[in-house]
Amino acid sequence: MKTGSFNNSKNLYDEAVSLMPGGVNSPVRAFKPHPIFIKMGKGSHIFDVDNNMFIDYCMAFGPLILGHSPPEVVEAVKDQLVKGTMYGIPTPLENELAKLVIKGVPSIEMGRLVNTGTEATMSAIRLARGYTGREKILKFEGCYHGSHDAVLVKAGSGALTFGTPTSLGILNSLAENTLVLPYNDLEALDKLFAKEGENIAAVILEPVVGNMGVVLPKAGYLDGIRKIVEENGTILIFDEVISGFRLGFGGAQEHFNIDPDLTTLGKILGHGFPIAAYGGKKEIMEMVTPTGKIYPATISADNAGKVYQAGTFSGNPISVIAGITALKMLKNNPWIYQDLERKTKEITEGYRDLAEDYGVQIRLNSIGSMWQVFFADHEIFDQETAQKSDLKKWDKYFHKMLEQGVYLPPGNFETCFLSTAHTKEDVETTIEAASKALQV
């Protein structure tokens, strides 16, 4: 399935660089010599403007667990389009989606829909600060929680790939209130809380990190965090924008049996349409405006509704109906998760066999339908170990896979995702492509 030329993509990129910074609307889309431009996606495949076809393992960086353009989602959205794209007024659909989320995600008793993962994490952090009356937050190196000021400190994803884990334009006073620790280091967490515990409003983390490759929590790590934050009256926020509905319907918190105080969701929640959410314990969520102003809250009137958050496009019916349709398909077909895990196992075992045959040092991290390969001879468990892998080899591997019609996320610190649309033939073709690409 070798690709042909990329001339049309190059021409479009040459034009784009004069129209958009770096020629892209998000940093993770860029790679040298230029990104490819896509005209269509169907099932497990994408098609570029040069008529090349690729097996897609980027899957829009995670949302498309049912593949590109699943007919059920497309039909539901078409149905809603003729009724209106948005109203700025509540719809019954919002209730339906909220009930699906609350029933499916163990820790969420009440939630609020927003538009992006960035909005969700920004709102959850503000809420945690409002609830605790504290200013400082703690995040972990390599965890990416969106592009708002409080969390663009030693971030993962594109910020890590492009070597700018902090950003100009962030006030020192904000950065000073964001504490950072290595991921998977419980001893460092314990020491920090012994010193700063009474000042920390929230600990926010990806329970499975999808923004420095795929990095799993060590045994006991999440339990240890849960215990420490409870002892210090700190809010635990699980950023499940990536892992939510992907590691199982209840996400990472169900998988690891850990209940955070607040959870942020996105990606699969809209299956290709912009939507996200944050939610958690009722006593915390009732601090969000307008609780207590138009409807009695169960918490003190002094606190109810005092944390402001709003959004005109929040809960728009197009994104909501897409989310309802996708989540119902996942909920009603629990075998999907076992099937996705089986496909991941086939790919990772195929890679390991090839690496052994060729004498290539690689590490494969995977969970559920998430996987990534590192060119390294050491375990990958945090940002430092991820960055010590051979990024030049990975870049050569990426381009060789691209030439053979396999599209991976264009950065070693991103995650490869499988969908229900990926077939046995796709997996076999991918392993065949890897047999050439791993010899870098």
N, C-alpha and C positions, 0 to 999 in steps of 0.2 A: 504494500500500500504506500509506496514511495511517493512523495509529493513532487509537484512540478515547480514552476517559478513562483516568486512572491512579488512580482513587479507591481501589480496593482496596489498591494498593501504598502509597498515602499513609496509609491507616488502619493497615496493618501496620507502617509505619515509625513512626507516632506511638506505637504500642505498643512497638516495638523499642527506642526511645531510652530507655525506662525500664528496659529489661532488659539492654542491652549498651552499652558506651561508644560514643557516636556512633551507636547503633542498628545497628552492623555488627560482624562478627567479623574484619574486616581493613580497614584504612583505604582501600585502593584501590577498594573497592566503593561508597564514599560519593560522592554528588554532590548539588548543590542543584537543585531544592528537596528532593528525596528520591530515593533509588534505586528502581528497579523490582524487584519480587519475582517470581521465576521459578518456574513450576510444572512445566515440562517442556522438554526439548531433544531435537530430532530432526534428524539430518543437519546442514544448515547453518543451521537455524532454532532460535530459542528462543521460548517462549510464556509470557506473564506471567499474573498472577492476575486481570487485567482482560480476558483473552482477546485481547490484542494479540499479533501475530506479528512477529518481527524476523529479518532476516538478521544473523547473529552474526559479528562480526569480532574479538571478544574471545577466543572459544574457550577460556574458563577461564584466560585469560592465557597461552595457548600450548600446553597439553598435547594438545588434541583435534585432532591433525593428520588424523585419519580422520573427523572430524565427531562430532556428539553421538550416543551410543548405537550405535556400529557393531555390527551383528548378531554378527560373529565374536567380538568382545571380550565382549559381553553373554552369549553362549552359553558361552564358556569360563569366565566368572565364575560363572554359574549352576551349571555342572558342579561347580566346586570348592566352592561354598557347601554343598552337601549332604554333602561330605566333611569340612568343618570350615573355620572362618574363620582360625584360627591355632592353633599348637601350642607355640610357644616352643622347638621342637626342629627341627633341620635337615630340609629336604625335598629331594628330587631336583630340584624346580622351581628352587631357588636356583642349583644347578649349571648348569642349562640357561640361565637368564637371564645368569649370569656369563659363560658361554662366548660368548653372543651379543654381549655388551658388549665383551669382550676382543678378539673377532675383528673387531668393527666399528669400534672407536675406536682409532686408530693407536698412541697412546702408552700405553694401559692394558695392563699385564702382569698385574696382580692388583688386585682391588677389594673393596670392602665395601659392602653394602646398608644404607641407613638409611631414615628416613621422610620427611624434608623436605629441601629445598635448604638451609635454614638449618643443619640438622644436618650436611649434607655439607660446607659451607664451614667451619663451626666445627671439624669434625674434621680437615679437610685443613690448616687453619692450625695446629692443635695439633700435628699430625704433622710439619709443616715445622719448627716450633720445636723439637720433640724431636729431629729428625734433624740439624739444624744446630747446636743448642745456643745459638741466638740468640733474642732477644726481640722485636725490632721487625719489623713487617710494613709493606708498602707497598700502598695501594690508590689508586684514581683517582676524582676527582670525578665524581659522577653514576652510577658503577657501584654496583649494589645486590647485596649478597651475603647477604641474610637479615637477621634481626632480633637477632642476638647482639651482645654488647657491642663486640667488637673491630672490627666493620665498620660500626657505625652512626655513622660520621663522614663528613660530606659524601656521603651516600648518595643513590641515585636512587630511582625508583619512587614509592611513596606518600610517602616521607620528603621527596622533592624537591617533589612536588605540594603537600603541606600545609605546606611551609616549615619543616620541622623535620628537617634533615639530621643533627642530633645529638639525643640524648635525655637527659632527666633520668634519673638512676639509674645512669649509666655512671661508673665510678671514673676520676678524673683519671689515675691511674697506668696504666690500660688505654689511655685515649685518647692518652696521651703516647707509647705504643709503636706507635701507628698513624700512619704517615706518609702524607700525601696529596699527589698531584700532579694537574695537569690531564691529561685523556686526550688522546692524539695529540700530545704534546709530548716528543719524544725528547731534545731538548737539556736540558730540565729534569730528565729522568730521569738523563742522563749526569752532570750536575752534582751531583745528590743522591748518586749512588753513589760519586762521587769523595770525598765527605765521609763518608757513612754506610755504604758498601757492606759492610764487614766486620761490621756489626751487624744487617743485614737478613736475616731468616730466609726470608721469602717475598714475592714480588710476586704479588698476586691481581688478576685483571681479567676482565671480560667481553670476549672477543676481538671480538665484535660487541655493542655495548651495546644492550640492549633495555629499559633502565630510565630512559632520558632521551629517549624517542622511539625512533628507530632511528639509531644513530650507527656509522658504519663506520670501521675503522682506515685511516689514510692509508697510501699505498704505502711499504713498508719499515719501518713502525712496529713490527709484531709481530716481524719479523726482528731489528730493533734491540734490542728488549727481550730476546729470546732470547740474543743475543750478550752483552749487558751482564750478565745474571744468571749466565751461565756463567762469565764472567771473575771474578765475585765469590763464587762458591759459594753462590748464593741459589737457592731453589726457586721455579720458575715454576708458578703455579696458574692454569689456565684454568677460569673459572666458565662452564660450558656448560649450566647448568640450563635456559636458554632455547634456545641455539643447537644443543645436542646433538640429533642425529637430525632436526633441522629444516632445516639448510642442506645436508643430504646425510646418508647413514647415519653417516658418520664425523665429522659436526659441523663446526664452524668450523676445527678444527685440520687436518682433511683438506682443507677448502676452501682454506685459506691455506698448507698444507704446513708447518706449524709443530708440533713435538712439545713440549708442556709436560711438566713432571716429574710433576705431579698434575692431575687433572681432576675437576670435580664435575658431576654429571648429575642431572636431575630431569624435571619436566613430562612429556614424551612417554614417558619410561621407564615410567610407570604408566598412561598414557592415561586420566586421570580418576580414578585411584586413588592414594592417598598412598604414594609411594616415591621414593627418591633414592639416589645412590651417590657414592662417591669412590674414585678408583683412580689407579694410575700405575706407576712403576718398581718392580719387585719388591723391590729393596734398600731402598726407602723404605717400602713397604707392609708388609714383614716386621717393622717396628718396632711394628705394631699388635698389641695383646693378642688372642689368647694365643700368637702365634707364638713358637717357641722353648721354650715351657713344656710343650706336649703334642706338638709336632711339630718336628723339627729345622729351623732356618732356614739360609739360605745366608750370612747376615751374622753378625757377631760376636755371641756369646752375651751380651756385655755390653749390647748394644742391642736384641736381638730381643724383641719383645713388651712393650717398656717404655712405649709410648704407649697409654693406656687409652681405650677407646671401646666403648659397649655400647648396646643398645636392645631391649626386649622385643618390640616390634612389627616390628623390622627383618626383612625377608625374609618377611613374612606371605604365605601362599599366594594370597590373593585379589589383592593388588596385583601379586604376581610373575607369576601366570598372565595377568593383564591385560597386563602388560609384555611377556611372551613373545609373546603373540598379536599385539600391535600391531607389535612389532619384526620379527617374521617376515613380516608383511604388507608392511612397508616394504622389508625386505631382498629379498624375492622379487619385488617389483614396482618395480624402480629407475626406471621411467618416471614414477612418482609425482612425483618431485622436478622433472623437466622440466615436467610438467603444472602443478604448483603455481607454478613460476617464470613460466610463460606467463600464468597468470591474474593474477599480480602485475603483470606488464608491461602487461596489458590495462587494469587498474585505474589504474595510475600514468600511463599514456599518456592515458587518458580524462580524468584530473584535469588534466594539463598542458594538454590541448587546451581544456578548459573555462576554466582560469585565463587562458589567452591570449585567448580570446574575450571574457572579461569584464574583462580588464585587472586581474586580482587577483594580487598578489604572493604566491606560495607556493613552498616548497621541499619536494620529496618525497625522502625517503631510503628505500631499499628494498634488500633482498637476499633471494634465495630466496623464501620465502613470508611474509616479514616486511616491513611497510611502515608509514610514518607521514607525515602532512602537517603542515608548519609554516607558519604565516602570517608569512613573513619574506622579506626581499630579500637575505639573506646566506646563505652556506654554513653548514650545521649540522655541526660536527665535534667539539664538546665541550660541557661543561655550560654554560659562559658563553654560547656562541652559541645553545644551545637555549633558555636562559632569556630571551634577548633577543627571541625571537619573540613575536608578539602573542597572549598567552594569553587575552585577553578575546574576541578574534575566534574563537579555537579553541573556546572554551566555547559561543559562539553557534552555531557550526558543528555542534558535538556535539549540541546540543539540536534543531537543525533536522533533522539526520539521524535522530535518535530519533523525532521526530514523523512521519517518513516511513517508519518501520519498518526502520531500519538501526541496529543496536547496535554502537557502537564502545567500546573501553576508555575509561572516563570520566576521562581525563586525558591531556594532550598528551605527557606523559613516559612513556607506556606504548606498547606496540606493537600494531598491528593484525596479525592472523594469518589466513591462508587455510588451508582444509582441502580434502581430496579431495572432500568433500560439496558444496562450493560449485560451482554450475553456471554456465554461460554466461548464463542468465537472471538469476541472482543478481548477476553482475558488471554486466550491463546495467542492472538495477534500481538498483544502487548508484551508477552513474555518473549515472543520471537524477536520483536523490535529490541527488547532489552538485551537479548543475546549479542546484539551488535553494539548497542550503546554502552554497555557496561565495560567494554574493552577500551577504556579511555586512558 
